[in-house]
């Protein structure tokens, strides 16, 4: 449980600024790729931790993003290389609307995490999906959307919290 959210949110804002600078970066070595992967995962872990600690407004947690989704082609992954992007139909893109909470879970439980470089140089975003989702589809999120998520969560300080009990006796919390 997070008691003081300021530090977590401040780190997300700092991370969003770092990621903004990555939009212009055109040289990528192994160390850079390791660092960006770590930053993205820690960022989404932080967002989920803030959500679970009820430190984020419901409207932010449930905000929807248009994410590209590509269906799986039905081939079983090979034992030697189960992480093949070729197993997805990248020409059959559709738009999926995913909430911030769902995006967090897809990254935290990711089976695929594949950076995409526009023109082979500039990082544009990531192909990703959880281990459960990998059998049916692959997602793509832009780096700009990731930056936006980290910024809106980092700036969000809810002012009201209401508790009530549902007809079945479950305690419901509304945060705004």
trRosetta pair geometry for C-beta under 8 A, 3 or more apart (Angstrom, degrees):
i j d omega theta_ij theta_ji phi_ij phi_ji
1 53 5.4 128 -153 -120 59 99
2 5 5.5 76 135 -87 129 73
2 8 6.1 -30 -141 -18 148 148
2 49 6.1 98 -38 146 123 100
2 50 6.4 -25 29 -101 157 56
2 53 4.0 11 33 -145 94 175
2 55 5.8 -46 83 -27 126 146
4 7 6.3 60 110 4 100 100
5 8 5.3 -63 -161 45 59 112
5 9 5.5 51 146 -20 88 111
5 50 6.0 84 -140 -128 116 102
5 53 7.1 171 -85 100 106 133
5 55 4.0 156 -85 -168 146 144
5 157 7.7 165 84 -112 127 78
6 9 5.9 -66 -146 43 26 106
6 10 5.9 27 159 -22 67 110
7 10 5.7 -50 -140 36 27 112
7 11 6.5 31 156 -19 61 105
8 11 5.9 -57 -155 35 28 111
8 12 6.7 29 148 -20 63 104
8 46 5.3 175 -167 -165 99 107
8 49 6.9 -129 -143 91 148 117
8 50 5.7 174 123 -72 142 109
8 55 7.6 79 66 102 137 156
9 12 5.5 -49 -151 32 37 114
9 13 6.6 37 151 -18 66 101
9 50 7.1 93 -69 -107 84 147
9 55 7.9 -134 -50 141 113 124
9 153 6.8 -145 -123 132 85 72
9 154 4.5 135 -175 -145 75 54
9 155 7.4 163 -180 -42 119 20
9 156 7.4 -144 -126 50 132 66
9 157 7.8 -2 -96 -70 177 84
10 13 5.7 -52 -151 34 35 111
10 14 6.5 36 150 -17 65 104
10 154 7.0 120 -78 -157 17 104
11 14 5.6 -52 -147 38 34 112
11 15 6.2 37 153 -21 66 106
11 46 6.6 -132 90 -133 119 162
11 154 7.9 -146 67 -114 44 112
12 15 5.5 -53 -145 38 32 113
12 16 6.4 37 153 -24 64 101
12 43 6.3 107 -123 -142 80 86
12 46 5.8 -165 -71 111 102 139
12 47 7.0 99 -110 -69 138 81
12 150 4.6 -161 -179 -168 93 85
12 151 7.6 -168 136 -72 99 25
12 153 5.6 -73 155 90 164 103
12 154 3.7 -157 90 -75 108 105
13 16 5.6 -47 -148 30 33 113
13 17 6.8 33 152 -17 62 101
13 150 7.2 171 -80 144 31 92
13 151 6.6 75 -114 -118 69 59
13 154 3.8 159 -54 164 82 151
13 155 7.1 96 -85 -54 116 74
14 17 5.8 -56 -157 34 34 111
14 18 6.6 36 147 -19 66 103
15 18 5.5 -51 -150 34 37 114
15 19 6.3 36 153 -19 68 105
15 39 5.9 166 -149 -171 109 102
15 42 7.6 -157 -106 92 150 103
15 43 5.1 -175 136 -91 157 113
15 150 5.6 -106 89 -170 105 149
16 19 5.7 -54 -147 38 32 111
16 20 6.5 42 150 -27 63 100
16 147 4.9 105 -153 -155 88 73
16 150 4.1 -178 -71 99 101 119
16 151 4.7 116 -144 -62 168 82
16 154 6.5 -120 -7 4 131 149
17 20 5.5 -45 -150 27 34 116
17 21 7.0 34 152 -17 61 99
18 21 5.9 -57 -161 32 35 109
18 22 6.8 39 142 -25 65 103
18 39 6.7 -120 101 -149 136 151
19 22 5.2 -46 -154 26 43 119
19 23 7.5 61 147 -33 62 85
19 36 8.0 103 -112 -137 82 92
19 39 7.0 177 -71 133 96 136
19 143 6.3 -165 173 -178 108 102
19 146 6.5 -117 -179 104 158 109
19 147 5.0 -162 99 -88 126 94
19 150 7.1 114 20 34 143 151
20 23 5.9 -33 -169 3 42 116
20 147 5.9 93 -68 -131 77 143
21 24 6.4 -59 -170 36 47 103
21 25 6.9 61 137 -39 71 101
22 25 5.0 -40 -148 13 48 123
22 36 6.4 110 -132 -107 153 121
22 123 5.6 -25 151 51 102 137
22 143 6.8 -127 95 -168 112 147
23 122 6.8 27 180 -171 49 109
23 123 7.0 -104 -106 68 37 87
23 143 6.2 178 -87 103 85 137
23 144 7.5 59 -99 -72 130 79
24 122 7.3 -35 -134 -126 17 110
25 28 6.9 95 135 -70 113 83
25 32 7.3 -175 158 -160 148 141
25 122 7.2 134 74 -126 52 64
25 123 6.7 15 68 5 101 107
26 121 4.1 -1 -152 175 89 111
26 122 5.9 -34 -98 -70 75 71
27 32 7.7 149 113 -23 65 162
27 121 7.9 -17 -60 -153 39 86
28 32 4.8 -130 -147 85 65 139
28 33 6.1 76 173 -55 107 89
28 115 7.9 -159 -168 114 159 154
28 117 7.1 -128 7 -90 150 139
28 123 7.3 112 -78 -56 138 103
29 32 5.1 103 50 6 64 102
29 33 7.3 -127 102 -3 36 90
30 33 5.8 -58 -150 37 32 110
30 34 6.3 35 153 -20 67 105
31 34 5.6 -52 -148 36 32 114
31 35 6.3 32 153 -21 65 107
32 35 5.7 -57 -147 36 30 111
32 36 6.3 24 158 -16 66 106
33 36 6.1 -53 -142 37 29 105
33 37 6.3 31 157 -19 63 107
33 115 6.5 -125 -132 3 96 146
34 37 6.0 -61 -152 37 27 111
34 38 6.3 25 154 -17 65 110
35 38 5.8 -58 -149 38 30 110
35 39 6.2 30 155 -20 66 108
36 39 5.6 -52 -144 37 33 113
36 40 6.3 34 157 -20 66 105
36 115 7.0 57 99 -87 139 136
36 123 7.2 -139 -147 -121 164 164
37 40 6.0 -56 -148 36 28 109
37 41 6.4 22 157 -13 64 110
37 113 6.3 94 -133 136 105 137
37 115 7.9 -99 -69 -46 88 110
38 41 6.0 -61 -147 41 28 107
38 42 6.1 23 160 -14 66 111
39 42 6.0 -58 -142 41 26 106
39 43 6.1 31 156 -23 63 110
40 43 5.7 -57 -149 36 27 115
40 44 6.4 16 160 -10 64 107
40 107 6.7 -125 146 -159 99 136
40 113 7.7 161 89 -158 140 125
40 126 7.2 76 -146 -32 165 160
40 146 6.6 -38 -127 -161 98 147
41 44 6.1 -58 -145 41 29 102
41 45 6.1 32 155 -20 65 108
41 107 6.4 -168 -109 156 60 107
41 108 7.2 115 -152 -103 81 53
42 45 5.6 -53 -144 38 31 114
42 46 6.2 36 154 -23 64 105
43 46 5.7 -57 -152 33 28 112
43 47 6.6 28 152 -19 64 103
43 146 7.4 77 107 178 149 103
43 150 5.4 -42 -165 -96 125 121
44 47 5.4 -45 -144 34 39 114
44 48 6.4 38 156 -17 66 103
44 103 7.2 -120 -130 124 121 83
44 104 4.7 170 -174 -132 94 69
44 107 4.2 39 89 82 174 143
44 108 6.0 -145 118 -53 115 83
45 48 5.9 -57 -150 39 31 108
45 49 6.2 33 152 -21 65 108
45 104 7.8 139 -78 -164 24 101
45 108 6.1 115 -85 -103 74 108
46 49 5.6 -54 -145 36 30 113
46 50 6.4 31 155 -18 64 105
47 50 5.8 -57 -152 36 30 111
47 51 6.5 31 150 -20 64 105
47 56 7.7 42 -164 -60 69 158
47 100 6.7 -115 167 166 133 108
47 104 5.2 -140 91 -96 112 125
47 149 6.6 -7 -103 152 156 108
47 150 7.2 -102 -65 -99 118 60
47 153 5.1 -69 -120 -127 95 174
48 51 5.5 -52 -148 35 35 114
48 52 6.2 30 156 -15 68 107
48 101 7.2 100 -113 -139 78 65
48 104 4.1 155 -65 164 101 142
48 105 7.1 116 -103 -63 134 62
48 108 6.3 -11 -13 -46 159 146
49 52 5.9 -55 -144 41 29 108
49 53 6.1 21 157 -12 64 113
50 53 5.8 -62 -141 44 28 106
50 55 4.5 -88 -163 69 79 111
50 56 5.0 81 132 -35 104 111
50 153 6.3 124 75 -177 152 115
51 54 7.8 28 172 -73 32 31
51 55 7.7 -86 -62 48 18 73
51 56 5.1 -41 -90 40 60 130
51 61 5.1 116 -129 -114 112 113
51 100 7.6 175 -76 110 136 108
51 101 5.8 149 -163 -101 165 96
51 104 7.1 -163 9 18 143 167
54 161 7.1 68 162 -125 122 132
54 173 6.1 -39 -123 133 136 152
54 175 5.8 176 -167 -63 87 149
55 158 7.3 -169 -174 14 34 112
56 60 5.0 -105 174 78 103 126
56 61 5.4 122 109 -57 117 93
56 153 5.9 -29 -115 -138 129 86
56 156 5.4 54 -137 103 73 139
56 158 7.0 120 178 -34 12 114
56 175 7.1 92 91 111 39 139
57 60 4.7 93 64 5 87 100
57 61 7.0 -154 96 -5 46 87
57 156 5.5 -120 7 -172 99 125
57 158 4.7 155 -73 -89 77 100
57 175 5.4 -151 -125 120 42 89
57 176 5.0 56 -142 -127 107 40
58 61 5.5 -56 -144 39 35 114
58 62 6.0 9 165 1 70 113
58 174 6.1 -48 -22 -154 146 63
58 175 5.2 137 -30 59 84 75
58 176 6.3 -45 28 -70 94 74
59 62 6.5 -66 -138 51 23 94
59 63 6.5 53 153 -59 60 88
59 176 6.4 56 -6 -119 109 88
60 63 5.6 -24 -150 -13 33 117
60 100 6.3 -16 152 17 66 159
60 152 5.7 -177 -135 137 111 110
60 153 6.1 137 165 -92 136 65
60 156 5.0 -29 -48 -99 162 163
61 99 6.8 23 144 168 56 119
61 100 5.7 -124 -151 65 29 115
61 101 5.2 34 -178 -46 85 109
62 99 5.0 -49 -146 -136 43 129
62 100 7.2 -61 -30 26 8 91
62 101 7.0 -11 -83 3 49 113
63 99 6.6 118 64 -147 38 69
63 100 5.3 43 54 -27 89 109
63 152 7.2 -13 22 115 166 158
64 97 4.3 8 -173 -180 127 102
64 98 6.7 137 -148 67 70 24
64 99 5.8 -47 -89 -85 62 57
65 97 7.2 156 69 -151 33 56
65 98 5.8 -29 58 65 86 79
65 99 7.8 130 11 -119 79 13
65 100 7.4 91 -14 -72 110 61
65 103 6.6 24 37 -55 131 142
65 141 7.2 40 127 -129 141 107
65 145 5.4 96 -158 -161 140 130
65 149 7.5 -47 -54 -67 145 109
66 95 5.0 -20 -163 -164 97 119
66 96 7.7 138 -156 69 47 38
66 97 6.3 -29 -94 -96 54 68
67 95 7.1 129 63 -159 37 63
67 96 5.1 -35 70 69 92 89
67 97 7.4 146 19 -105 84 18
67 98 4.9 -1 7 14 136 117
67 103 7.3 172 -68 -95 146 106
67 139 5.1 -3 156 -161 124 114
67 140 6.8 164 -177 68 76 48
67 141 5.4 -32 -126 -84 101 83
67 145 7.7 173 -90 132 80 170
68 93 5.2 -33 -160 -154 106 112
68 94 7.6 134 -156 71 57 31
68 95 6.6 -46 -99 -101 47 58
68 96 7.6 57 158 20 6 85
68 139 6.7 132 80 -164 58 56
68 140 4.0 -11 64 53 113 104
68 141 7.8 -164 30 -65 80 37
69 93 7.2 125 63 -157 43 59
69 94 5.3 -34 65 70 95 81
69 95 7.0 119 14 -141 92 10
69 96 4.1 65 -31 -18 133 118
69 137 5.1 16 -177 167 97 140
69 138 7.3 152 -156 77 54 41
69 139 5.6 -26 -99 -101 69 68
69 140 7.8 -154 -67 17 28 74
70 88 4.5 75 117 165 119 117
70 89 5.8 -167 -179 71 93 57
70 90 5.3 -10 -134 -99 151 47
70 92 6.4 111 -145 72 72 75
70 93 5.9 -36 -84 -96 82 61
70 94 8.0 154 -83 22 36 70
70 137 6.0 154 76 -160 43 84
70 138 4.8 -20 61 61 100 92
70 139 7.7 -177 18 -82 77 21
70 140 7.3 53 -14 -17 108 104
71 88 6.9 161 89 -154 33 75
71 89 5.2 0 66 37 84 113
71 92 5.7 -34 26 95 103 129
71 136 7.1 -57 -144 167 69 61
71 137 5.3 -49 -108 -99 39 91
72 75 7.9 -136 167 38 90 63
72 87 6.0 -6 -151 143 82 93
72 88 5.8 -54 -104 -101 46 70
72 89 7.7 79 148 -1 4 86
72 134 7.5 87 -83 159 131 47
72 135 6.1 -67 -18 163 170 32
72 136 5.5 -132 5 -160 119 13
72 137 5.9 -113 -24 -71 80 37
72 138 7.3 111 -73 -20 72 86
73 87 5.6 -138 31 -173 102 50
73 88 6.5 -161 -20 -105 88 15
73 89 5.4 124 -77 -49 88 89
75 87 5.3 -124 65 -129 106 93
77 81 7.1 -123 -178 104 94 54
77 82 3.7 76 138 -139 140 67
77 83 7.3 62 -150 -30 139 26
77 84 6.2 169 -130 21 91 100
77 87 6.1 -46 -85 -67 80 161
78 81 5.1 29 68 50 111 72
78 82 6.6 -140 66 -73 49 53
78 84 7.3 60 19 -20 95 132
79 82 7.1 3 -128 -55 20 97
81 84 5.5 73 130 -54 105 100
83 111 7.4 -164 -112 154 86 80
83 112 6.3 149 -155 -100 88 79
84 87 4.8 98 89 -17 97 100
85 88 6.1 -56 -174 30 56 108
85 90 7.5 31 159 -55 99 126
85 112 7.3 112 -88 -145 79 135
85 114 5.9 45 -74 -76 127 177
85 127 6.3 66 -120 102 119 164
85 138 7.2 99 -138 -139 74 171
88 137 7.2 86 -131 -152 113 46
88 138 4.3 -39 -103 12 160 130
89 92 4.1 13 122 23 119 116
90 93 7.2 14 -176 -58 47 90
96 139 6.9 -80 48 -112 133 104
98 102 4.5 -126 -168 89 93 125
98 103 5.2 113 127 -59 123 85
98 106 7.4 -20 -166 -11 152 141
98 139 7.4 7 -24 -130 153 149
99 102 4.6 96 53 7 79 101
99 103 7.0 -141 95 -5 41 86
100 103 5.8 -55 -148 36 31 112
100 104 6.5 38 152 -23 64 103
100 149 5.8 154 -127 -139 103 110
100 153 7.2 154 -172 -65 147 114
101 104 5.7 -51 -154 30 31 115
101 105 6.7 27 153 -15 64 105
102 105 5.8 -56 -151 37 34 109
102 106 6.4 36 152 -21 67 105
103 106 5.7 -53 -148 34 32 113
103 107 6.6 27 156 -14 65 105
103 141 6.9 83 -142 -84 121 154
103 149 6.9 -113 91 -105 148 158
104 107 6.1 -65 -155 39 29 105
104 108 6.0 21 157 -16 68 113
105 108 5.7 -55 -136 40 31 109
105 109 5.9 -1 172 11 68 112
105 130 6.6 -19 136 -69 80 139
106 109 6.8 -71 -138 55 19 87
106 110 6.5 56 151 -83 57 79
106 128 6.0 105 140 127 107 108
106 129 6.0 -57 -164 -137 107 39
106 130 4.9 -111 -134 -36 54 93
106 133 6.5 -9 -125 12 99 150
106 139 6.5 12 171 27 155 146
107 110 5.4 -13 -155 -46 33 116
107 113 7.5 74 -142 -100 72 112
107 128 6.1 -1 -95 171 68 151
108 130 8.0 2 69 -103 61 104
109 130 4.0 27 97 -136 105 107
109 131 5.9 -92 158 12 96 89
109 132 7.1 10 131 7 137 95
110 113 4.8 61 145 -53 149 102
110 128 5.4 -56 -126 -162 122 99
110 129 6.8 113 -138 77 72 26
110 130 6.0 -82 -94 -98 34 46
110 131 7.6 99 147 -36 15 68
111 129 5.9 -27 46 91 98 77
111 130 6.0 67 -8 156 92 25
111 131 4.2 124 -64 -88 112 54
111 133 7.5 -165 20 60 120 76
111 134 4.1 -52 71 -53 153 141
112 127 5.9 -49 141 123 124 91
112 128 5.6 -176 96 -133 82 33
112 129 5.2 31 40 36 107 80
112 134 6.2 138 -14 -108 102 109
112 138 6.0 -19 61 -130 159 105
113 126 6.3 -16 -161 -174 65 127
113 127 7.8 160 -148 84 18 61
113 128 5.3 26 -103 -108 59 94
114 126 6.4 141 69 -163 46 71
114 127 4.1 -10 60 57 107 104
114 128 7.2 -168 24 -66 68 57
115 123 5.9 -51 -170 -131 115 101
115 125 7.9 172 -151 104 56 28
115 126 5.7 -42 -100 -102 46 80
116 123 7.5 106 77 -154 49 57
116 124 5.2 -54 101 60 96 100
116 125 5.4 -3 49 67 111 68
116 126 6.5 -178 5 -95 87 24
116 127 6.2 91 -44 -22 111 88
116 140 7.0 10 -7 -142 150 113
117 120 5.4 47 110 -150 118 19
117 121 5.9 152 172 41 115 16
117 122 6.2 138 -162 65 76 31
117 123 5.8 -44 -102 -89 72 46
117 124 6.7 138 -134 2 19 88
118 121 7.2 -46 82 57 62 68
118 122 4.9 -26 57 71 97 94
118 123 7.7 31 11 118 82 4
118 124 4.2 94 -34 -51 102 124
119 122 6.4 37 49 21 100 91
123 143 5.7 82 125 -54 97 149
124 142 6.3 -61 161 -135 73 79
124 143 6.3 -160 164 1 21 105
125 140 5.9 83 113 176 131 85
125 141 5.4 -160 -169 97 119 45
125 142 4.1 -86 -76 -118 130 33
125 143 5.0 -139 -85 -27 58 66
125 144 7.8 -54 -77 17 102 70
125 145 7.5 34 -118 31 121 103
125 146 7.5 156 -130 -11 80 114
126 140 7.1 180 91 -145 38 58
126 141 5.9 -7 56 56 83 84
126 143 7.6 95 -16 -71 84 72
126 146 7.7 54 14 -48 114 140
127 138 5.5 8 -174 166 104 118
127 139 7.0 154 -156 83 53 46
127 140 5.3 -29 -96 -92 64 80
128 138 7.5 140 66 -168 20 76
128 139 5.5 -33 69 70 70 97
128 140 7.7 128 19 -100 71 32
128 141 6.7 -28 30 14 118 105
129 133 4.2 -122 -178 94 108 116
129 134 5.1 149 102 -77 119 65
129 137 6.6 175 -107 101 151 61
129 138 5.1 -114 -19 -123 131 51
129 139 5.4 133 -74 10 85 88
130 133 4.6 86 50 13 81 102
130 134 6.9 -123 93 -27 42 85
131 134 5.8 -39 -149 5 29 121
132 135 7.5 -59 175 17 36 101
133 136 6.1 -81 -167 51 55 95
133 137 6.1 -54 172 62 94 74
133 138 7.9 133 129 -89 104 35
133 139 7.6 2 137 -18 148 103
134 138 7.3 38 -127 -82 60 77
141 145 5.2 -109 -176 73 94 131
141 146 6.1 100 131 -51 120 92
142 145 4.7 101 60 2 83 98
142 146 7.3 -145 99 -2 49 83
143 146 5.5 -51 -152 35 40 114
143 147 6.3 44 149 -22 68 103
144 147 5.6 -51 -149 35 32 114
144 148 6.4 36 150 -22 63 105
145 148 5.4 -51 -148 34 35 116
145 149 6.5 39 153 -22 66 100
146 149 5.8 -50 -150 32 33 112
146 150 6.5 27 154 -13 65 106
147 150 6.0 -60 -151 40 30 108
147 151 6.2 28 153 -18 66 110
148 151 5.7 -59 -145 39 29 110
148 152 6.2 20 162 -14 68 107
149 152 6.3 -58 -142 38 26 101
149 153 6.2 18 162 -11 63 112
150 153 6.1 -60 -144 43 26 107
150 154 5.9 28 157 -22 63 115
151 154 5.7 -59 -141 40 27 112
151 155 6.2 11 164 -8 64 112
152 155 6.1 -63 -142 44 28 102
152 156 6.1 40 156 -41 63 111
153 156 5.6 -53 -144 19 30 119
158 161 6.6 76 131 -61 131 87
158 175 4.8 -29 -140 174 162 96
158 176 5.9 136 -144 103 98 14
159 176 7.0 -35 50 108 75 65
160 174 7.9 -8 117 110 96 89
160 175 7.3 169 92 -150 58 42
160 176 5.3 -3 59 64 98 84
161 173 6.5 -14 -169 -168 96 98
161 174 7.1 161 -155 83 46 53
161 175 5.2 -3 -107 -105 81 76
162 173 7.3 153 80 -156 49 48
162 174 4.5 -5 56 55 99 103
163 171 6.1 -11 -166 -171 102 101
163 172 7.1 150 -155 79 51 51
163 173 5.6 -18 -100 -101 73 71
163 174 8.0 -164 -72 22 30 71
164 171 7.6 160 87 -152 26 58
164 172 5.4 -20 68 60 76 99
164 174 7.8 10 14 -2 100 106
165 169 6.1 -18 -177 -145 112 34
165 170 7.0 151 -157 74 64 33
165 171 5.8 -38 -99 -96 70 56
165 172 7.1 156 -109 12 16 84
166 169 6.7 -35 70 33 77 20
166 170 4.5 5 31 54 119 87
166 171 7.8 -131 1 -64 82 10
166 172 5.5 92 -47 -31 93 117
